[in-house]
Amino acid sequence: MPKPAAQIETVPAEVVERRIYLIRGEKVMIDSDLAELYHVTTGNLNLAVRRNAERFPLDFMFQLTEEEFENLILQTARSSWGGKRKRPYVFTEHGVAMLSAVLRSRRAVEMSILIVRAFVKLREMVASNRELALRMENLEAAQREHASVINILVNEIEDLRMLPPPPSRRIGFPAH
């Protein structure tokens, strides 16, 4: 009997979100992280991808360059001693969705749903951050405009201070 949809989230969403990286302007996940989430070996995951290469164009999956791989090791504080020696493959949101069809396990389908939801959540966060950034930019522009008006007023007041005082007139009624 199939599990209800509520049990799909066997891994906290935060765990998935922390494994999404921005590389080449794309939000991606590393093959070894995906293999761990899908409960398969990285070798088996990559083998399934190679057997179905036509399903993974460059906008679904690509291999990191040496420089990108070294940067990733530095960012994630992964050891360069143990673990991967080969440059990993990374998968975009579309590649992750395709993996569930290639791996053909219930776990792969469940994890793909969870991972795609994490990608969507990140996209929503980026959109809200853009809106916030636009609002901040508008506030800063208004503040600059106000500051320039204040500077003009300060300069006008300073100019008025530099003028000689007007001739004084006696206050009261003139005596005849």
Buried (B, 14 or more C-beta within 10 A) or exposed (E): EEEEEEEBBEBEEEEBBEBBBEBEEBBBBBBBBBBBBBEBEBEEBBEBBEEBEEBBEEEBBBEBEEEBBEBBBEEEEBEEEEEBEEBBBBBBBBBBBBBBEBBEEEBBBBBBBBBBBBBEBBEEEEEEEEEEEEEEEEEEEEEEEEEEEEEEEEEEEEEEEEEEEEEEEEEEEEEE
